[in-house]
Amino acid sequence: MSKRLTVAEAEKFAKKIFSRYKNKADKEFYISHSRAVAETASILASRKKVDKDVLIMAGWLHDIGSIVDRKNHAEHSIELLEKEGYIISRALRDCILNHGKSKNPTTAEGKIF
């Protein structure tokens, strides 16, 4: 069964994944980093005609794959969401897969993120 993501569900899922870190400092870092990225994305979204919820969800979810492998964490983030049965929109996928250096986002949200 596919599940629809909401901002609240994205935050809840990210915190659940980050709680798997044994090291308290890692857990706290990823939660505070994701919160800050989500808040910054929200501010940026309010200045453009884009889906603000997608950017906030991307802020929470973009690094969840680091629990699996830091180097390929974006791809693992998508895999974790799919394994959990979440529907991932094109824009959200674009944000997650294309964050960082030398990427090529195609959606308006991805370009902001």
C-alpha positions, 0 to 999 in steps of 0.5 A: 500500500502506497502512503502519501507524504506530508510535512508532518510525516516527513519530519516523523519519518526522518526522526525515526531514521535518525534515532537509529544512530547509536552515537547521540551526537550523530542523531542530534546533528542530523535532526538539527541539520534537517530541521535547519534545512527544512526551515531555510527551504521554507523561507526560500519557497515563500519567495518563489512560485513552488511547492513549499511542502516539497521543499520542507519535506526534502529538508527533512528527508534529504540525508536519511540515507546517510544511516546506510551509506554517507557517500551514496546517501541521496540514493539510499534516502529514496530507497528508504522512502520507497521501502516504507511505501511512500509515494515520492513526487518527481519534485521531491525525488529531484530535490533529494537526488540533486542536493549537493555539488555538481548536480543537475536538478530539473524541477523548480523545487530541485533548483532551489534545494 
